[in-house]
């Protein structure tokens, strides 16, 4: 008997308070789609490293995994949603999320992540996702209060 694969809601996670909100929003709407949640974080070598760092010599992947795990804990505590999957991808975040959106019921991203242009209405990754995702995209705005766990980390 063939097992039916549940729909997926993909969530972009960069460790920001807005990605915590995106995860929490996914948890609230996943039952409406009878869907699982797939949290995706991505990394790529910083531009200043190009040509100077041998592949695998820094722990960017490990650092990204730690940030993803910390963000999942901030969003859900010890009560991870059933069927939650998470992955760390070596790619530009917008490209990784567009690829992950293939076959997904929805992609959820924060309006702005860790970018430096605070006056923008939409961050570059969320804008690229809106343009290139292969499913509907929900852009979550920040809550009034940052997640407690992230406030503690910033001290």
Backbone as JSON, one array per atom type, in Angstrom:
{
  "sequence": "XXXXXXXXXXXXXXXXXXXXXXXXXXXXXXXXXXXXXXXXXXXXXXXXXXXXXXXXXXXXXXXXXXXXXXXXXXXXXXXXXXXXXXXXXXXXXXXXXXXXXXXXXXXXXXXXXXXXXXXXXXXXXXXXXXXXXXXXXXXXXXXXXXXXXXXXXXX",
  "N": [[0.84, -1.18, 0.0], [0.62, 2.15, -0.91], [2.03, 4.93, 0.74], [0.6, 8.01, 1.55], [2.06, 11.14, 0.95], [2.34, 13.86, 3.09], [1.33, 17.29, 2.66], [3.74, 20.01, 2.56], [4.88, 22.75, 4.51], [7.16, 25.14, 3.96], [9.65, 26.85, 5.74], [11.64, 29.65, 5.96], [14.59, 30.08, 7.77], [16.66, 32.13, 9.59], [17.64, 32.71, 12.03], [16.75, 35.08, 13.08], [14.43, 37.16, 14.96], [12.15, 37.43, 13.45], [12.15, 35.09, 11.95], [11.57, 33.27, 13.92], [8.94, 34.02, 14.44], [7.86, 33.35, 11.94], [8.1, 30.55, 12.0], [6.38, 29.96, 14.15], [3.99, 30.86, 13.09], [3.71, 29.08, 10.97], [3.29, 26.76, 12.44], [0.76, 27.29, 13.45], [-0.83, 27.36, 11.13], [-0.37, 24.97, 9.77], [-2.09, 22.74, 10.48], [-4.4, 23.42, 9.04], [-3.77, 22.82, 6.43], [-3.24, 20.21, 6.68], [-0.53, 19.64, 6.97], [3.05, 19.15, 7.14], [5.94, 20.72, 8.66], [8.79, 22.18, 7.22], [11.75, 23.36, 8.05], [14.14, 25.54, 6.81], [17.49, 26.47, 6.58], [20.14, 28.39, 5.21], [23.46, 28.76, 3.87], [26.36, 30.4, 2.61], [29.7, 30.84, 1.39], [31.26, 33.74, 2.69], [31.75, 36.71, 0.72], [34.31, 37.85, 0.97], [35.86, 35.65, 1.46], [36.17, 34.27, -0.83], [38.03, 32.24, -2.88], [40.09, 32.12, -1.04], [39.69, 30.47, 1.11], [39.94, 27.12, 1.68], [37.62, 24.65, 0.64], [35.41, 23.55, 3.12], [36.97, 24.31, 5.26], [36.19, 26.1, 7.21], [33.61, 26.37, 9.73], [30.99, 26.95, 8.73], [28.66, 25.58, 8.01], [28.14, 24.09, 10.33], [27.79, 26.17, 12.2], [25.51, 27.35, 11.1], [23.68, 25.25, 11.41], [23.58, 25.14, 14.21], [22.43, 27.66, 14.72], [19.95, 27.29, 13.48], [18.89, 25.19, 15.08], [18.77, 26.54, 17.55], [16.9, 28.51, 16.94], [14.65, 26.97, 16.35], [14.2, 25.93, 18.91], [13.62, 28.33, 20.24], [11.23, 29.01, 19.01], [9.51, 26.8, 19.47], [10.13, 25.56, 21.87], [10.37, 22.73, 23.96], [8.5, 21.31, 22.59], [8.3, 20.25, 19.77], [6.73, 20.5, 16.58], [4.8, 17.79, 15.27], [6.25, 15.71, 12.85], [8.05, 17.61, 11.99], [10.66, 18.74, 9.95], [14.06, 19.61, 9.33], [16.61, 21.4, 7.6], [19.91, 22.18, 6.46], [21.29, 24.11, 4.01], [23.76, 24.5, 1.46], [23.88, 27.23, -0.15], [22.77, 30.29, -1.7], [20.44, 31.96, 0.37], [17.89, 32.73, -0.81], [17.85, 31.2, -3.18], [18.02, 28.61, -2.13], [15.6, 28.48, -0.71], [13.73, 28.88, -2.77], [14.16, 26.55, -4.26], [13.47, 24.62, -2.31], [10.79, 25.17, -2.16], [9.54, 23.85, -4.19], [6.85, 21.86, -4.93], [5.75, 22.36, -2.45], [3.14, 23.32, -0.14], [3.11, 25.87, 0.8], [5.31, 28.66, 1.3], [6.93, 30.22, 3.94], [8.27, 33.2, 5.08], [10.18, 35.58, 6.97], [9.63, 39.12, 7.04], [11.9, 40.72, 7.05], [15.28, 39.88, 7.59], [18.42, 39.42, 8.88], [19.56, 41.47, 7.48], [21.16, 44.61, 6.5], [19.88, 46.93, 5.66], [17.74, 48.75, 7.01], [15.57, 50.41, 6.36], [14.13, 49.32, 4.3], [11.1, 48.0, 2.97], [10.76, 45.34, 2.41], [12.87, 42.59, 2.76], [15.82, 41.5, 0.93], [15.97, 38.7, 0.52], [13.35, 37.8, 1.17], [11.93, 39.25, -0.77], [12.98, 38.12, -3.13], [12.05, 35.52, -2.8], [9.28, 35.89, -2.99], [9.17, 36.51, -5.67], [10.29, 34.25, -6.96], [9.56, 31.77, -5.86], [7.99, 28.54, -5.99], [5.47, 28.15, -5.12], [2.67, 29.4, -3.17], [3.55, 32.31, -1.23], [4.01, 33.42, 2.03], [4.6, 36.3, 3.78], [5.77, 37.13, 6.82], [5.26, 39.56, 9.25], [7.1, 41.25, 11.86], [6.56, 40.48, 15.36], [5.45, 42.47, 18.14], [7.02, 42.04, 20.41], [10.25, 40.71, 20.76], [11.32, 37.28, 20.58], [11.75, 35.67, 23.69], [13.97, 33.98, 24.16], [15.79, 34.83, 22.23], [16.24, 37.44, 23.01], [17.62, 37.02, 25.38], [19.95, 35.87, 24.36], [21.1, 38.04, 23.1], [22.07, 39.61, 25.1]],
  "CA": [[0.0, 0.0, 0.0], [1.42, 3.37, -1.02], [1.76, 5.89, 1.8], [0.38, 9.36, 1.05], [2.96, 12.13, 1.52], [1.62, 15.05, 3.53], [1.83, 18.56, 2.13], [4.78, 20.65, 3.36], [5.03, 24.2, 4.61], [8.58, 25.44, 4.08], [9.89, 28.08, 6.49], [13.01, 30.15, 5.93], [15.07, 30.36, 9.13], [17.99, 32.74, 9.63], [17.97, 33.0, 13.41], [16.17, 36.36, 13.49], [13.14, 37.08, 15.66], [11.1, 37.24, 12.45], [12.07, 33.68, 11.55], [10.84, 32.61, 15.01], [7.52, 34.29, 14.16], [7.47, 32.56, 10.77], [7.92, 29.17, 12.46], [5.16, 29.89, 14.96], [2.85, 31.01, 12.19], [3.6, 27.8, 10.27], [2.68, 25.8, 13.36], [-0.68, 27.58, 13.55], [-1.61, 27.09, 9.92], [-0.12, 23.63, 9.25], [-3.27, 21.86, 10.55], [-5.36, 23.78, 8.0], [-3.33, 22.15, 5.21], [-2.83, 18.86, 7.06], [0.84, 19.7, 6.46], [4.21, 19.14, 8.02], [6.78, 21.91, 8.54], [10.18, 21.95, 6.85], [12.54, 24.56, 8.34], [15.33, 25.56, 5.95], [18.51, 27.51, 6.75], [21.13, 28.29, 4.14], [24.69, 29.51, 4.05], [27.34, 30.37, 1.54], [30.93, 31.47, 1.83], [31.25, 35.2, 2.56], [32.46, 37.17, -0.46], [35.73, 38.09, 1.24], [36.56, 34.38, 1.56], [36.24, 33.65, -2.16], [39.37, 31.92, -3.35], [41.09, 32.11, 0.02], [39.4, 29.45, 2.11], [39.68, 25.81, 1.09], [36.29, 24.14, 0.98], [35.31, 22.77, 4.35], [37.94, 24.69, 6.29], [35.49, 26.8, 8.28], [32.44, 25.63, 10.18], [29.78, 27.69, 8.4], [27.52, 24.66, 8.06], [27.9, 23.78, 11.75], [27.24, 27.38, 12.81], [24.14, 27.5, 10.59], [22.87, 24.22, 12.07], [23.37, 25.59, 15.59], [21.48, 28.77, 14.68], [18.66, 26.69, 13.16], [18.41, 24.48, 16.27], [18.43, 27.56, 18.56], [15.67, 29.17, 16.5], [13.56, 26.0, 16.56], [13.94, 25.91, 20.35], [12.97, 29.6, 20.58], [9.86, 29.0, 18.49], [8.67, 25.69, 19.93], [10.54, 24.99, 23.15], [10.55, 21.28, 23.91], [7.33, 20.71, 21.94], [8.44, 20.38, 18.33], [5.56, 19.99, 15.87], [4.92, 16.45, 14.73], [6.66, 15.66, 11.46], [8.97, 18.7, 11.67], [11.95, 18.44, 9.34], [14.9, 20.79, 9.18], [17.78, 21.15, 6.77], [20.87, 23.26, 6.22], [21.67, 24.03, 2.6], [24.85, 25.33, 0.99], [23.36, 28.0, -1.28], [22.22, 31.59, -1.31], [19.16, 31.66, 1.0], [16.75, 32.83, -1.73], [17.88, 30.05, -4.09], [17.69, 27.41, -1.35], [14.16, 28.49, -0.4], [12.98, 28.66, -4.02], [14.25, 25.12, -4.56], [12.69, 23.89, -1.3], [9.37, 25.45, -2.36], [8.97, 22.95, -5.2], [5.91, 20.88, -4.39], [5.26, 22.74, -1.12], [1.83, 23.99, -0.08], [3.34, 27.28, 1.09], [6.61, 29.08, 1.82], [6.77, 31.32, 4.89], [9.52, 33.89, 5.4], [10.05, 36.85, 7.68], [9.7, 40.29, 6.16], [13.31, 41.12, 7.03], [16.11, 39.05, 8.45], [19.58, 40.08, 9.48], [20.14, 42.43, 6.54], [21.59, 45.89, 7.09], [19.12, 48.06, 5.14], [16.56, 48.74, 7.86], [14.46, 51.19, 5.82], [13.42, 48.6, 3.25], [9.84, 47.37, 3.37], [10.89, 43.9, 2.23], [14.27, 42.22, 2.63], [16.17, 40.96, -0.39], [15.62, 37.28, 0.42], [11.89, 37.66, 1.1], [11.5, 39.76, -2.08], [13.32, 37.1, -4.12], [11.14, 34.39, -2.6], [7.98, 36.27, -3.56], [9.31, 36.49, -7.12], [10.79, 33.01, -7.57], [9.08, 30.52, -5.23], [7.12, 27.71, -6.83], [4.25, 27.95, -4.36], [2.32, 30.67, -2.52], [4.51, 32.78, -0.23], [3.48, 34.26, 3.1], [5.65, 37.09, 4.41], [5.33, 37.42, 8.18], [5.81, 40.77, 9.86], [7.56, 40.96, 13.23], [5.67, 40.75, 16.48], [5.91, 43.62, 18.93], [8.02, 41.6, 21.37], [11.12, 39.65, 20.27], [11.28, 36.03, 21.33], [12.51, 35.76, 24.94], [15.24, 33.29, 24.04], [16.69, 35.64, 21.43], [16.62, 38.61, 23.82], [18.64, 36.54, 26.31], [21.18, 35.66, 23.6], [21.66, 39.32, 22.72], [22.64, 40.27, 26.29]],
  "C": [[0.89, 1.25, 0.0], [1.02, 4.37, 0.05], [1.66, 7.29, 1.2], [1.34, 10.32, 1.74], [2.15, 13.37, 1.86], [2.18, 16.29, 2.85], [2.85, 19.16, 3.1], [4.6, 22.15, 3.37], [6.51, 24.44, 4.87], [8.72, 26.78, 4.79], [11.37, 28.43, 6.39], [13.44, 30.59, 7.31], [16.48, 30.92, 9.05], [18.42, 33.1, 11.05], [17.4, 34.31, 13.92], [14.86, 36.12, 14.24], [12.01, 36.88, 14.66], [11.02, 35.8, 11.96], [11.43, 32.85, 12.66], [9.35, 32.8, 14.79], [7.03, 33.47, 12.98], [7.24, 31.1, 11.15], [6.64, 29.01, 13.27], [3.92, 30.02, 14.1], [2.63, 29.7, 11.42], [2.93, 26.76, 11.15], [1.17, 26.03, 13.48], [-1.45, 27.19, 12.3], [-1.39, 25.69, 9.34], [-1.34, 22.72, 9.36], [-4.32, 22.18, 9.49], [-5.05, 23.09, 6.67], [-3.08, 20.66, 5.43], [-1.37, 18.66, 6.63], [1.87, 19.53, 7.57], [5.0, 20.43, 7.78], [8.19, 21.48, 8.2], [10.92, 23.27, 7.02], [13.85, 24.48, 7.56], [16.22, 26.75, 6.32], [19.54, 27.3, 5.65], [22.34, 29.13, 4.46], [25.49, 29.44, 2.77], [28.59, 31.08, 2.04], [30.81, 32.98, 1.69], [32.11, 35.62, 1.38], [33.95, 37.36, -0.21], [36.54, 36.81, 1.36], [36.83, 33.78, 0.18], [37.7, 33.45, -2.59], [40.41, 31.78, -2.27], [40.87, 31.02, 1.06], [39.14, 28.13, 1.41], [38.31, 25.3, 1.53], [36.35, 23.3, 2.24], [36.23, 23.22, 5.46], [37.32, 25.49, 7.42], [34.21, 26.04, 8.61], [31.14, 26.38, 9.91], [28.54, 26.8, 8.49], [27.14, 24.33, 9.5], [27.26, 24.98, 12.46], [25.8, 27.6, 12.38], [23.21, 26.48, 11.23], [22.58, 24.62, 13.51], [22.33, 26.71, 15.65], [20.07, 28.24, 14.38], [18.08, 26.0, 14.4], [17.99, 25.46, 17.38], [17.11, 28.24, 18.21], [14.47, 28.24, 16.66], [13.2, 25.94, 18.04], [13.24, 27.19, 20.8], [11.51, 29.61, 20.14], [8.97, 27.98, 19.18], [9.01, 25.16, 21.31], [10.81, 23.5, 22.99], [9.46, 20.56, 23.14], [7.39, 20.95, 20.44], [7.19, 19.83, 17.64], [5.82, 18.6, 15.29], [5.3, 16.53, 13.25], [7.62, 16.77, 11.05], [10.26, 18.16, 11.07], [12.75, 19.73, 9.29], [16.11, 20.41, 8.34], [18.62, 22.41, 6.66], [21.39, 23.06, 4.81], [22.86, 24.95, 2.32], [24.39, 26.01, -0.3], [22.99, 29.38, -0.77], [20.83, 31.3, -0.73], [17.95, 31.73, 0.05], [16.7, 31.64, -2.68], [17.51, 28.77, -3.36], [16.2, 27.34, -1.06], [13.32, 28.29, -1.65], [13.01, 27.19, -4.4], [13.4, 24.3, -3.6], [11.19, 24.08, -1.51], [8.73, 24.56, -3.41], [8.09, 21.91, -4.54], [5.37, 21.22, -3.01], [3.89, 23.39, -1.22], [2.02, 25.49, 0.11], [4.79, 27.45, 1.54], [6.35, 30.27, 2.73], [8.15, 31.89, 5.2], [9.2, 35.12, 6.23], [10.2, 37.99, 6.7], [11.14, 40.74, 5.99], [14.07, 40.21, 7.96], [17.21, 39.86, 9.08], [20.22, 41.1, 8.56], [20.38, 43.79, 7.19], [20.77, 47.08, 6.64], [17.77, 48.13, 5.83], [15.38, 49.51, 7.3], [13.64, 50.46, 4.77], [12.13, 47.99, 3.79], [9.92, 45.85, 3.3], [12.38, 43.61, 2.07], [14.55, 41.59, 1.28], [15.8, 39.49, -0.53], [14.11, 37.1, 0.33], [11.36, 38.18, -0.24], [11.8, 38.74, -3.18], [12.41, 35.89, -4.01], [9.77, 34.68, -3.2], [8.04, 36.15, -5.08], [9.58, 35.1, -7.7], [10.3, 31.71, -6.95], [8.09, 29.83, -6.16], [5.84, 27.32, -6.11], [3.85, 29.3, -3.78], [3.31, 31.01, -1.41], [3.78, 33.68, 0.77], [4.66, 34.97, 3.75], [5.11, 37.56, 5.75], [6.03, 38.67, 8.69], [6.19, 40.47, 11.3], [6.47, 41.21, 14.26], [6.21, 41.96, 17.22], [7.04, 43.25, 19.87], [8.9, 40.54, 20.74], [11.02, 38.42, 21.16], [12.21, 36.13, 22.54], [13.9, 35.13, 24.81], [16.25, 34.12, 23.25], [17.12, 36.89, 22.19], [17.72, 38.22, 24.79], [19.98, 36.39, 25.61], [21.87, 36.98, 23.3], [22.3, 40.06, 23.88], [24.09, 39.94, 26.46]]
}
